[in-house]
Amino acid sequence: MIVCGDDGLAHRLAHELRNVYGEQVTLVVPPSERNVRPPVVVRAAGTASALLDRVSAVVNRAAGNGTTPTGVGEPSPHEGVLEAAELTEAVLAEAGGERAAALALVYDDDETNIRAALTARRLNPRLRLVLRLYNRRLGQHIEELLDQASALAAVAAMAEGDGSGADRRVDASTTVLSDADTAAPALAATAITGTSKVVQTDGLLLRAVERQPPAPGEVADPGLYTLALLSATSSDPAGADGSESSGDQGPRLLPDAAAVAAATGRGTVVLQQVSYAYSGTSMSGGRGRGVVPPFASLFSRRLRWSLAGMAASVIALAVALTVATGDHPVHATYLTLLDLFAINDPAIGASMTRQILQLLSGLVGLLLLPVLLAAVLEALGTFRSGSAVRKPPRGLGGHVVLLGLGKIGTRVLTRLRELNIPVVCVEADPEARGLATARRLRVPVVLGDVTQEGVLEAAKINRAQALLALTSADTTNLEAVLYGRSVRPDLRVVLRLYDDDFATAVYRTLRAAHPGATTRSRSVSHLAAPAFAGAMMGRQTQILGTIPVERRVLLFAAMRVGGHVELEGRTVGEAFRAGAWRVLALDTGVGAPVEEGRASGLVWDLPETYVLRAEDRVVLAATRRGLAELLGRRRGRDRAGA
């Protein structure tokens, strides 16, 4: 397999394919990518010095062991590494593109990935492609285009007498993924207390929720299935950090019933819902379409009350004129409006009541002029500011401060607004791609460098519920979190860090320094790499998404039962393997119904005795190594090595 990229995702993906799936990998990186380690942290004075000393010690110790910038270790002797500025036909041929099973293009630039994919498809029509694209709509068109090119090449091969063309056409799939879309739900959910972990794709919705240990005398809600047991020492600042190296005290993924019953005092992650969630609305729930603000936001509340008072006065005058003169209500209203705008003849010779009402109408008309002028000015100002960023309103509290509106930050912002969470964004670049999304969603933005004094204060950090530091600079994220904790020691913080080892070190140290506050550190490449690795195994397995369980990752996938000896012909109970995989639901919409007369759809309440058939399509949860074993990749590689 070939992995091409210019950032941490490429290294993490190569590590995943090599160490989890047992694949032979060729890594193509820009020149000197392997030899240059980006700066991780700078020395600071004051209360942060002890933290930075510990973090730097961990990072330096890891660097002494020969880790790459992603902390996943240098490539093994069996893994080739090529240095090339871009993926040309010559570079792809040197990497073994004509013999490779799959190619992952995970450059940070969409155009670079598309150009490389077109080159690869032309050189080897049978190559399985996995592309990283931020533009989802463009990704759908590119996927269809490359699949069509592969199908036509297969037909041409069959016409020339190559009987394997049809089989190769199945393998030569194209999958477009976005690391931002994969990581955003996990980052957004981590920032909000009690928010469910949600995986949603192609109308399929899976919702998991983290539950604390039940109090004495209480019975915990088991949900549909128990997906994980949290760390036994999750409340101990010096305890296990929930990573894969935490041992027996760490989280346990996909435990069996006996392990769940024996795990008293441990929190759980339970599956709460599996369903189809088709909706005709957009992902943003219909909020903020375009830059035209809703009618209610055109005028301030005080001005709306003024207009309502003027309208009530006109109605009262029209009713009084009808009662006094006996005119028809429509005619009386017409005369009142003429008097109001001073275009009616004076009521000379009319009754005293009529004259008084005309004078009152003229007075109301004089009061109406400044109100109308204010309404026009406010409406113009609202339309003018529709293309500008909004400022945080006074009295705002309980919101989330989001630092960085790049690819990841923009997706997280959209996800938070889908959950109706108030957000204030901080961005240093006035041309950042996420500013347009913030304007469309009418989210307040503070433009400025977060490391400068007063910027976080302008975002109301002292009254915020959580801080999400999602910029592309580790030092900026760390500095913002340290300052936020100095303002509010109990602030819930989530950091995006480039190096997963560094993220682990920061997590441990911040938790030890602030045991009463929630701290989460996340590496986007660590969250996204399992989905990309699963996609490289072929389209017969669809990776629906991932959820973090402390510092581990649980995958959700959909696959056909046929061809998997661990599933085919076995009951649901027999197919379950603790710590590896578990069948969650059966999608009968693609096969025969489970029972006679039952409508097609998603069946999640499968009996333990139901026998899985080859034509069934199942939705399952799996660990990274469990999915690799289920796909048969590791077994085949291990047998070949033996």
N, C-alpha and C positions, 0 to 999 in steps of 0.2 A: 504494500500500500504506500501511496505517496501523499505527503502532507506539505502544502506550500503556504507560507504565511510570514508575517513580519512583526508579530507581537506574541504575547503570552499564550494565546489560544492555540497557536500552532504547536508550541512545545508541549503544552498540556495534552493536546489531542494525540500527539505522537507517543507520549508517555502512556496514555490510556490504551491505545491500540497495542503497544508493545507489552505492557505489564499486565493488563487485564484480559485482553483478547488473545495474547500470544502471537501477534502478527509480526511479520517482517516489514519494517517501515523505512522509507527514505524521506528524510526531512530536507526541504528546499527552503533556505532562508536568505535574506539579503546579505551582502558581504559584511563580515565582521560582526554579524548579529550574535554569534555564539561567544565572542570574545569580549564584548562590552557589557558590563553590568550597570544598569541605570542606578543613579543615586537613590538610596532608600530613605535615609533620614539624616537630619542635620543635628548637631549638638546644640542644646539650648540650656539656658540657665534657669534658676528658680525651682519651683516645685516639679517641673517636668523633667529635670535632669536625671533623677533616679529611673524614671520610666524609660527615657531614651537610652540610658546606659544598659538596661536589661534588654531592651529591644535590639540595640546594636550588637550586644554580645551574642544573642541568638542568631542574628543575621550573619555576623562574621564567622561564627562557628559553622553555620551552614555553608558559607562561601568556602571555608577551608576544606570542606568535604567534597568540593567540586560540583556544587549545584549550578544549574543554569539560571538565567534570570527568572524563570518561573518556579524555581525550587523543586523541580521534578527530577533532577539529576542529569548528568551528561549522557548523551546517547551511548548505548551499549555497543560493543564491537560488532554486533550483527546489524546495527542500524547505520545506514549510509547517510551522510550529510553533505549536501551540495550548497554552494554559495552562488547565488545568481540574483541580479537586480530584478529580473522579471522572468516569467515562465514562457520561454520561447519553445519552438519545436525542437531545437537542438538541446536545450536543457531538459525538456521532457523525455527526449530519446535517451539522454545520458542517465536520467533517473530510472529508466526502465519502463517508460510509459506504455510501450507496446505489449509488455508482459504483465503489467500491473492489473490487479483486480479492481481497485478503486483509487480515486484521486480526490483529495479534499483541498479546496481553494478557500483559505481563510484569511486572506489579506484584509487589512482594515478599510480598503477602498473598494467600493462596489464596481467601479469601472474596470479596475485591475482584475478582479475576479471574473467578470463577464468576458473580458478579452482573453484571459487564460482558458476559460471554459470552452470558448469557441475554437481556440487553437487545439485543445486536447481532444475535443470531439472530432475535429477534422483529422487528427493524427491517428486516433484509435476510436472508432465508432462504438466499440464494445466496452469501453471503459465506464465504470460506474462513477458518477460525479456527485460531489456534495459541495454546495456553494454557500458561502456566507454573504448574505445581502441584507442591507438595512431596509431598502425599499421593497416592501412586501408585494405591492401590485406589480412592479417590474419583475420581481422574482417569479411570480406565477407565469408571466409571459415567457420568461427565459426558460423556465422548467419545461413548458409545453414545446418551445422551439427546439431545445436540445433533445427531448424525447422523440420528437418527430424526425429529427435528423438521424437519430440512432435507428429508428424503425425503418426508415428508407434505406439506410446502409445494410440492415439485416435482410431486407427483401432483395437488394441487389446481390448480396452474398449468396442467398439461396438460388437466385437465377443463374449465378455462375457455377452452381454445383456444390456450394458449401452447405451441407445439410445441418450444420450446427447453428445456422444463422438465427433460427427461431428461438433456441435456448439462450443464445447470447443476447438477443433483444430483451429478454426478461431481466437479465443481469445488468444490462446497460441502462440503468435508471438514472434519473437526475433528481436530486433532492435539494431544495433551497431552504436554508435555516437562517435564523437571526439570533446571535448571542444576546442581543438586547431584549428580544421578546422572550427568550428562555429564562434569563436572569431577573427580569423586571418583576414578575409576580412574587418571587421569593424575597427580593429586596423590599418591595412595598409591604408585604405581609409582616416582615420582620420589624418594621418601624411602628406598627400599630398593635397595641395590646389587644389580644382576643381576636385578631383578624384570622380568618381561616386560610389555610394553604390551598390554593385553587389551581387546578390544571384544566384548561379549556381549549379545545381545538376541534375544528370541523363540527361544531355543534355538540360535541361530547363534553360533559362537565363532570369533573371529579373534585370533590371537596373534602379535605381532611382538616381536622382541628386538633390543637394541642390541649390536653387536659391535665390539670394539676392533680396530685394524689388526693384521693377522697379523705375527708376528715373522719375521725372515729365515729362509727355508727352510720356513715353514709355509704351508698353504693354508687360507684362511678358508672356513667353511661358508656356501655361498651361500643356504641356505634355499630356499623355494619361489620367491620373487621378492625382488629388492632394491628396497625401498620408498624409501630415501633414502640420500644420502651426507652424513655429518656435516661440520661446518666443518673446513676445512684448518688453521685456527688455533685449534681448540678447546682445545688445551693451552697456548696462549699467553695470559697474563692480559691483555695489551694488544691482543689480536687481535679478530677479528670476534665479535660476540656471538650469532650465529646467527639474527638477525631477518631480515625480508624486505628490509631495506636494507643487508645485509651485502655485497652484490655477489657476485663470483665466488668469494670465499673463504668465503662462507656455505654453509649446507646446501643440497643440491639434491634436490628431491622428485621421485620417479618417474624416475630417470635411465635412459637406454637402455644396452645392453650395452657400447657403445664408451666411454661416460662412466665406467661402472663399471670397465672394464679399465684406463682411463687414470688413475683416481684411486688411485694408490698412496699408502699411508701415511694414508689417511682411514678413519675408522670408518664403519660402515654400520648401517642399520636394515633387517632382513630379515623377511619374512613367514615364520613358522615353522609355522603350523597354520591350516587353515580346515576347520571341521567343524561338525556338529550335536552339541550337548552337552545332550541332554535329561536331566533328573535329577528324581527324585521327592522329593529333599530340599529343604529351604529354602535361601535364600541364605546363611544363617549356618552351613550344614553341620550343623544339628541341635544346635549348641552353645547353651547358655543359654536353653532354652525355659522361659519363665515365671521366677518367682523361687524355685522349689523347687530347692535345690542337689542335686547328685548324692549318692548314699549315701556314697561314699568321702570327701566333704568334710564330712560331719557330725561326724566325730571326727578329732582330731589323730593324727599317726602314732604318737606315744608311747602314746596311749590305745588305739589299735587293737592295738598289740603287747601291751599289758596284758590286753586282753580275750582275745586269742589265747592268751596264757599261762594265763589262768584256765580257758579251755575245755580246753586240753591237760591241766591238772591234774585236772579232773573226769573226763576220759576215762581218765587213768592210774589214778585211784582206782577207777573202775568196773571196769577190767580186773583190778586187783589183788584186788578183792572177788570177782570171778568165779573167779579162780584159787584164792583162799583157801577159799571156801565151796562152790564147785561150783554156785552158782546160775546160772540162765539170765542171759545178758548184759543182757537188757532189765530183768529184776527187779533185778539188781545195780546197774544204772544208776539205777533208781528209788530204791533204798535210799540210794545215794550222794547223790542230790539231796535226799532228805529229811534226811539228816545235814547236808548243806551249808547248808540253810535252817533248821536247828535245829528241825524239826518232827517228828522221829522219836523213839521211845522210847529211853532209854539201853540200851546193849547189855550189861546186867547178866546174868551167867551165861553169856554167849557166850564164844567162844574169844578168846584173847589177840589174835590177828591181827585179828579183827573189831572188837575194842575199839580197837585202835590205828588202824585205818582210819577208825573213826567219829570219833576225836579229830582225825585229820588232815583229815577232811572238814569238821568244825566250824571248824578253823583256816582252811581255804581259804574257808569261808563268811564269816568275819570280814574277810578280805582283800578279798572280793568286794564288800562293801557300799560302801566308798569308790570303788571303780572304777565301780560302777553309778551312784553319785551324780554322779561326774565326767562320765560319759557323758551323763546326762540334762541336766546343766548345759551341756555343750558343744553338744548338739543344739539346746537352746532358744536358746543364743546364736547358733548358725549360722542358724536360722530367723529370728531377730530381725534379724540383720544382712543377711538376704537382700534387704530393702528399703532398705538403707543402702549408701553407697558404701564401697568397699574401699580400704585404704591400700596403698601400694607395699610389697611384702615386702622383708625384709632380703636383701642379697646380689644384688638384681636388677641385671642388666647386659645390654648388647646390645639394649635395647629402643628403642622410638620414643616420644618425648615429644610429645604432641598438645595444642596450645593451642587452646581454644575448642570447645565442643560445641553450636554452632548448627546450622543446616541443612547447611552444607558439612562441618563437623567431624564431625557424626553419620554422614553417608554415608561419609566417609573412614575413620572408626573401624570401621564395619561391613566395609568392604573390607579393611582391614588384618587384622581377625580372620578373615576368610575365607582369607587367606593364612597364617594361624597365626603372625602377627607379634606378639610381646609389646608391649603398649602401656600407657603411663601417661598419663592425661588431666589437664589443668589447666583449671579453669573457675572464674570469679569469681562467676557467678550461680548460687545454689543452686536456682533454679527453671528452669534451662536445659532445653530440650527433649531434649538428648542424654543427660542423666543417667539417664533410664529405660533407654535403650539400653545405657549402660555397666553399669548394675546387671544387666540381663538377660544381658549377655555376660560378667559377672563381671570387669570391667576396673577396675584401681585408678584412683582419682580423687583429686586434690589440689584442695580447694576453697580458692581464694584468688586475689588479684590478682597476676598474673604479674610486674607491675612492682615488687611489694614484695619486700624482701629475705627470702630463705629459702624462697620458694615453689618456684623451680626446683630448689633443692637438695633439697627434699622429694620432688621427682619424679625424683631420682637423675640429674640432667643430666650429672654428671661421668662416669657410666658408660654413657650412652645412645649408641645408634648414630646416631640422627638426631633432628632437631627440626623439627616441622611447626607453623608459626605461622599458624593459620587463624582468628584472631579477626576481627571486623568492623572493627577499628581499625588503620589502617596504622602509627601511631606505636607501639602496643602490640606489634605483630608485629616491627617493626624493633628496638625496645628489647630484646625477648626474644632476638632473634637476635644482637645485639651483645653482650649479656651472656653468652649461651651460647658465643659464640666467645672471649670473654675467659676463660671457664673451660676450654674445650677448643678450641684453635685449629684442630684437624682435624675438628671436628664437621660432619656433613652437615646442611645447613639448607635448608628450603623455606619460602618466604614467600608468603602470599596477600596481594596488594596490589590496591587498588581501581583505581588508574590504571595502565594498561599502560605508558605512558611512564615513570612513576615506577618501575614494576617493572624496566624496562630499565636505568634509571640505578642502582638499587640492585644489580642483578645485576652490572653492569660494575664498580662500586666495590668490592663485597665480594670479587669474584673477583680484582681487582687487589691488595687488601689481604691476602687469604689464598689465594695461588695453589695451595697444597697441599691445599685442602679443596674439597669439592663444594658449590656454591651454586646454587640454583634459585629464581627468583621467578616467580610465576604470577598472572595476572589471571583470575578465574573467568569474567568476562564475555567475555574474549578466547577462552577455551576453549569456551564454550557457544554464543556467537553464531552460528558457522557452522552448527551443527545446527538452530537456530531459523530461520535464513535459508533453509536447504534445505527445511525443512518448509513454509515459506510458498509455495514453488513448486508445491505440490500433493502429493496422496497417491500419484501415479504414481511418485514417487521417495521411497524411505524412507531416511532418514539413520540408519545403524546406530550410528554413534559417531565419535569423533575421537581421535587420538593426537597428543601434542606431539612435534615433532622440533626440539629445542632451543627456539627462540622462534617457530617456525612451526607450522602445524597441518595435518595430513593427515586427510581425511575418508574414511569407508567408507560406501558407499551401495548399495542394491539397487534395480533398476529394470527395467522391461520394455524390450526392445530396440526394439519397434515404435514408429515415430514419430521415432526418432533416426537421422538420415541418417549420422552418424559411426559408427554401430554396425551398423545393419541391412544385411544383404547383404555385409558385410565379414568377412574372416577375423579370428581373434583377433589375429594379428600385425599386420594392417592397421589394426585398431581401436585399437591402442596408440599414444598420443601422448605422447612424453616430456615431462615437466614439467607435464602436464595431467591425464591419466587413464590407467588400465590395468585391463583386465578380469582379475579374479582367479579367479573361479569361476562355474559355471553351476548354477543351481538347477533341476534337471529335475523336481522334485516338483510344479511348477505348469504344466508343459507336457509335450511329448512327450519320451521318452528320447533321449539322444544316439545310442546305438547299439541295434540290435535285441537284445533280451534283457537289456539292462542295467537294473537296478532303479532306480526313481526315487530321487532324493536330491541331494546336493551333489557336483558334479564339479569338483575343483580342478585336476586334471592335464589341462587342455584342450590339445589339440595346436594349434600355431600356425596350422594350415591349416583348423581347424574354422570353418565359416561360420555366423555368428550370424543367427538367424531372428527374425521379428517376434514370434513367440509366446514366445521365450526370455526368461527372467528372469535377469539377471546380477548378480553382486556385484563391485563395482569400487572401486578406490582413486582418489581425485581430490584435486587441490588446490582451494582455494576458487574461484579464477578458472576453473580447468578445469571444475568442476562447473557453474558459471554458463554457460560456453560450451556445454557438452554439453546443458544444458537449453534452449538457444536463447534465453535471456532477454537476454543482452548483445547478441547479434547483432541481435535484433529492435529493441532500444532504439537501438543504434548506427545502424541503417538509418533508423529514424524520425527520429533527430536529424539525419542527413545529408539 
